[in-house]
Amino acid sequence: MIQFFFRRPKFPVLCDVQGVLVGARTPKEFSKVIYSINLPPGEQLPFIDASAEGWVLVVDHMTVSPVTFKKQWTKREVIAVFNKSKTAREAGLEYPLSSLSSKRFDRILGEIVSLILNAKKAMNPTG
């Protein structure tokens, strides 16, 4: 199981594993997904929670920590991470940049996480 340093992030969350995005709605779901992929040793992977706070996944310790240089994310930044990701390109997805002022950050992140989860299901229907 993934460990959380100091406190837990607000779910849903998004983690960038070298251009491949991992999204999860719960800590259990995140642990299951993250342990199922081959992570680069020695890396600290950017991680974004529903409150727009920046975190880092320290791969060698499998720990999520709020101690990072990028503390706050904007709506545009998280959408850019998604739209430029290998995950979005392979699934042919793009999150629109329109109507951002009327959407809260947690809603945008939740919709992006849903897009990622649905794309992974569509590409791998057996699991």
Buried (B, 14 or more C-beta within 10 A) or exposed (E): EBEBBEEBBEBBBBBBBEEBBBBBBEBEBBBEBBEEEEBEEEEBBBBBBBEBBBBBBBBEEBEBBBEBEEEEBEBEBBBBBBBEBEBBEEBEBEBEEEEEEEEEBBEBBBBBBEBBBEBBEEEEEEE
